[in-house]
Amino acid sequence: MDGQVPQTLRASQGLCGGHTNVAPRPQAFLGVVVQLPVFLFDITAAKASEGLQLPGCSGGRGRLLQILIEKNVVELLGSLALAKARAVAMWCGYRNLGVRLGRLRCSLPSPISGHRSLTSCIDPSMGLNEEQKEFQKVAFDFAAREMAPNMAEWDQKEVFPVGVMRKAAQLGFGGVYVRTDVGGSGLSRLDTSVIFEALATGCTSTTAYISIHNMCAWMIDSFGSDEQRHRFCPPLCTMEKFASYCLTEPGSGSDAASLLTSAKRQGDHYILNGSKAFISGGGESDIYVVMCRTGGSGPKGISCIVVEKGTPGLSFGKKEKKVGWNSQPTRAVIFEDCAVPVANRIGSEGQGFLMAMKGLNGGRINIASCSLGAAHASVILTRDHLKVRKQFGAPLANSQICNQALQMHGGYGYLKDYAVQQYMRDSRVHQILEGSNEVMRMLISRSLLQE
């Protein structure tokens, strides 16, 4: 792309004009991004209260993370769970949510001369180029117009918002980092992170499902044959069809390489038997990207097979009743002598576990971005709440820092009239999926020790 805003940003054409080669956020920091938005906020607050300039803040959030990790690595690794729990508590009310989120992008105050203000250091457009800012604006506007006003109803009635997601796909959000020749937007990982972060301000649960759908489409696009790419990816990019990622089993969660779902080859078909647990989109999705055992034990015996809804032998468990993520259905996916063409195997036999892990590497960026978007919206909206909520004749903002939004809403934060409780519920699962807190600690420490 050139320096101008591409015409493909228009809703009628989507985000399909190629991409700028911008490196993604360093993987060493992925777990930190998802777990520590408030931890970073508190450290920034301390710097600002001392009247000090936080080094690197103007260089973007990646540099800010690097500085904080270098100076606080011991405390960081010991405080992940607490910091993340505090982050997910930063939510606020439904009232006028869509309108207020629509003002998010322009509501951040300018830095105070001589030192950094708190909100300037969490400005989501900081460090982005002009094209990325335009992507972000499109996503913010869509979140405020189509998602935020419906978030509470989707949660309460457990609505899977197919129509709204297909509208998002018209903007290019159905295959954000899928190649353009099969209908994708062809954007970078950083561009994708920016988009999901902005969408999550409207509905964290729905954005998380869109991110999983994108991960599945990317896996087929990256590892599938040309025929498979052109067969599966176009309807996924338009969200005419929806996709689910099937790795976890009742007996294998973090130890995914021990999965038991089998795929025995018989002629030009595989016969699948087994089950997958906690599958987002289960029963509603049309495409299931399934990791199954075609060989011996361990990761090298795992292959990746696409199973299409309606295949004989494919069935689903009951719809799970969840604490959060209620705008996306979760069911077990069950295979009973399910015959799937060999032509639906992605890559070679034995490559499935590698594909699954590479998919999750991107999925962790996506979930991190959803968490950042929800946390950012909460900081802004809680700030507004504190400005108008008075105790002892003065606004609460005069005496308290916005670091525990649920607590700072007082009794209101426990009412379903306020989004604080839903954001907390929707984000709680981020401590489990795409790598639990414990797994993320291991990955972060391993990455840091290798540097």
N, C-alpha and C positions, 0 to 999 in steps of 0.2 A: 504493500500500500504506500501511496505517497503521503505527504504531510497533511493533506486535506481530509476532511471527514468524508468517508466513502459513501456513495449513494446507497450502498447495500445496507446501511443502517436503517433505511426507511422500512416501515412495517411491512409494506407490500413485497419487499424483496428479501428481507431477513439480513443476517450478518454473514453473508457468504462471499466476501470479497478477498479472501486470503488473510494473511496475518503478518504481524511484525514479529521478527525473531527475538523475542524477549525471554530471557531465561526465567524459569519458574522460581518461586521462593525456595531457598535452600532446604533440602530435605532434612537436614539436621535440626531444623526449627519447626517441622510440621506439627509434631505433637505439642510443642510449646504454643504455637499459634492457636490451636484449638482449645488448649487448657488454661491459658493465662491472660486473657484480655484484661481482667480486672487487676491481676498482679502487676501487669505493665502500667495500668492506669494509676495504681497506687504509688508506684515508684516515680512516675512522671509527676504526680501530685506533690510528692515530697520535694522533688527538684524545684518545681515551680514555687512552692511555698517558701523555699530558701532563697528565691530570687536568682536561681542559677539557670544557665542555659544548658539544656540537655544536649550533649554532643550527638550529631548525626540525625537529629530529628527531621531536619529538612531534607535528608536524603531518602526518606521513605521508611516504612515500617520494618522492612527487612534489616536495614542497618540498625534501627532502634533495638530490634530483637538481638542482634549480634552483640551490641554493647552491653545490654542487660545480662545476657548469658555469660559473657566473659567476666563480668563483675560479680555475678550472683549465682554461679553455677551450683555451688553446694546447697545453698538455700533453695534454689530452683528445683533441683532434683528431689529434695526432701519435701516440697510443698505443692506438688502438682495437683493432688486430689483436692486439697483445701482450696487452692486458687481457682480450680475449675468449678468447684461447687459454688463458690462466690460469684463466678462469672455468670453462671446460668440463672442466678437469682435476680439478675438486673433487668426486670421486665416491668411494663406498666400498662395503663388502662386501655380498654377498647374504645372509649369514647373519642370520637373524631380521629381514630387511629389512622385511617387512610389519608385524611387531609394533612395530619401532622407529619406523617412519614413523607408525604409529597414535598414537604418543606425541608426535609433532612439535609439535602445536598447543599442548600444555600443557607442553612441556619447556623453554621459554625462561625464563631467570632474570629476575627483576625488576631494574630499573636500580639501581645503587649510588647511595646518597644522595650528592649533590654533583657527580656526573658520570655520563655515560651509559656503560653497559656495551656491549660489542661486539654481543652477540646481541640486545639490546633494540632496536637500530637496524635490525635486519633481521627483526624480528617481523612476519610476513606479515599479521597482523590490525591492525597499527597504522594509524590513520587511517580505518578502515572503520566504517560504521554497523552497528547490531545485525543488520539483515537480511542485510547482506553477510557478516558473521561467521557467520551460520547457513548461508548458501550455501557458504562456505568449509569449514565443519565437515562438511557433507554430502559435499563433494568429497574432503576429506582422508580421511574414513572409508572412502569407496568406494575410493580409491587404495590405502589400507592393506589393505583386505579382499580386493579383487578383482584388483588390478593388480600390486602389488609382489611378492606370492608367486609370480607367474607370469612375471615380467619376463624372467628368465634363459632359461626354456624357450621363450618366444615368440621370443627372439633366436636361440637356438641352432638351433631347428627351423623358423625362419622362419614362425611361425604368425600368421595374420591373425585376431585374436580377435573374431570376429563376435558370439559369444554374450555376451561381456563388454561389448562396445560397446552391444549392445541393452539390456543391464541399465542401462548408463549413460544410455541414452535414456529409460528409465522414470523416471529422476530429472529429466528435462528437459534433458539435456546434448546431445541430438541436434540441437536448434535453439535454442540458448541466447538468441541475439538476433534470432530470427525472431518475427514478430508472432503473437499468441495465437489469432487467428481461423483460422489454418491449422495449429494444433498446436504452435506454438513457445512458448518461455518468456517472451518479451517483455522480457528483461532489458537493462540498459544495457551499454555497452562496458566500463565499469569492473567491473561485476558479472561479465561474461564473463572478463575478465582474472584476476579473483580465482579463478574456478572452474578455469580452465586451469592457473594457477600451482599450485593445490593438486593437481589430477589428475596433473601432471607429476612429482610426487614419487613416484608409483607406477610409471609407465612413460612416459618422455619420448617414445619413438617412437610409441606408441599414441595418446597425447594429441595429438601433432602431427598425426596423421591425422584425429582427431576435429575438430581445429581447422580443417583444410582442408575437411572435410565441412560444417562449420558455415558457412564462408565461401561455399561454393557455394549452400547453402540460403538464406543471406542475400541473395545476388545475385538469385536468382529472386524472393524475397519483395519485394525493394526495387525491382526494375526490370521484373518481369514483369506481365502483365495479371492481372486478377482470376481469369480462367479458368486461367491458367498457375499462379498461386499455389496455387489449390485442387487442381489436378491433380498438381503435383510436390511441394509442400512437406509435406503430411501424412505420406507414407511416408518422407520424408527425416528428419522430426523424430522419428519412432519408430525410425529406422534399420532399418526393414523393407527400405529401399533405401539404398544408399550412393552418394556423389557424388565426382567427381574434377574438378579444375580443370585445363583444358587450354589453356595459353598457350605455353609454351616449345617451340621446335622445334630440330632438329639444327643449323640455321644461324642461329638467333636466340634469344639468351638474355637478357642485359641490354638489348639493343636489340630489345625485343619488338615495336615498331611496324613492323619489317621482316619480319614473319612472312609466309609464302608459302602456307599452306594456303588453298585457294580454295573458294568456295561460289557456284556459278553457278545462277541461278534458271531453272527450267524449269517453267512453269505454277505449280502450287501446291506445288512442292518445290524445295529447293536440292540440287544435286549437289556433294558435297564430295570433294575430292582433296587429299592431302597427308599429313603425319604430325606428331605431337607427341612430344616426348621427355621422359623422366624424370617420367612421370606417376604420382603417388602413388595407389595403389588401382587402377592400370591392369589391366584384365582381370578384376578382382573387382567393381569398382563397377558400379552399374546406370545411373547418370546421369552424362553427361560434358558439362560446361559448356565449350563450345569457342569460342575466338576464331578467326575465319576471315575471309578477305578477300572481301567482296562488291562492293567498289568499287575505286578506284584505289590508288596507292601511298600510304604514310604512315598515320598513325593514323586519319584520317577515312574510310578505306576498309575499316575492320574492323567486323564485326558479331559478336554473341554468339548462338550457336545451341545448344540442348540436343539432344544425340544420345543415344538410349536404347540400352542393350545389347541385342543381338539384331537391330539394324537391318542389313539386307543391305549389304555393302560396308564394314562396321566390323570391324576385326580388331586383333590385339595382337601386339607383338613378344615376344621371350623375356623371362622374368623375370630382371631384373638381379641380379647378385651384388654386394651393397653392403658397405661397411665397417660401416655402422650402419643404423639405421631398418629393421631386419629384421622387425619385427612388422607392416610394411605392404609390400605388393608394389609394385614399380616396373617399369613396362613402357612401351614406345612404344605410342602409339595411332595406328592407321593407317586412312586413309580412301581407298577405291578406288571411285570412282563410287557413293558412299554417298548415297542419296536420303533426305532428311529433310524432313518437312512444314514449309512456311513458318510454320505455326502454332506451331512450336517455336522461332522466333526471339524472343529476349528484347529488348524495346524496338524501336526503329527501326533501319533500316540505317545504319551509320556510327557507332553509339553504343557499339559493343562495346569499343573500347579504353578509353574513359572508365569503363565498368563494370569492366573488368579492373583498372584502376588503383585504383578505389575499393575493389574487393574486396581488393587487395593492401594498401591502407592499413590495413584491419582485420586482414588476415592477419599483418602485421608486428607488430601489438599481440599477436596470439595466439602467435606464435613467441617473441616477447620474454617473454611470460608463461611459456611452457614452459621457457625457459632460466632464468628466475628461480626457478621451482619446483625444478628440478633442482639449481641452485646452492644454494638454501636447505637442501634435504635433505642435500646433501653437507657443508655447513658443520656441521650438527648431528651427522651420523653420523661425520664425521672427528674432531670434537671428542671424541666418545665413544671412538673408536679410540685417540686420543692419550692419553686418561686411563688406559687399561689397558695400552697398549704401553710397555714399559720398556726403557731403555738406560742403562747405567752406574748401575743401581740406582735410577733415578728415572723417573717417567712422562715421556714426550716432551712432554706439554703444559706441563711446568714450564719449558721452555726455548724453545719454538717457537710461532710464530703460525700459525694454520690458514689458509694462503694458497695452498698448492700440495698439494692432498690426494693426488694420485697419487704425488708425490715423497715425501710424508710417510708413505705406506704402505710405503715401501721396496720390497723384492722382492715383497711380498704384492700390491702394486698392479698387478703385471704378470701376476697369476694370474687365470684366469677364475672362480675360486671367489669373487672379490670384484667387486662391481658397478662399481668404479672404471673399469675398462677399457670396460665397456659404456656407461656414461654418457658417457664421453669420445667413444666412437665415435658414439653417437646424436646428440650435440650438435655434432659437428664440421661437419655439413652446415648448421647454422644460420648459418655464416659465408658460405654460398653462396645458399641459397634465400630467397625473399621479398625479394630485394635483397641482392646480395653485400656484403661489407665495404666494397668500394670505392664501390659505389652508396650505401650507407648513410652513408659519410663525406661524399659529395657532398650528400645530402639534409640531413644535420645542419648542415653548414657553410652551405648555402643558407638554411636556416631561421633560423640564428643571425644571419646577415648581414641578414636582412629585419627583424629586431626593432629 
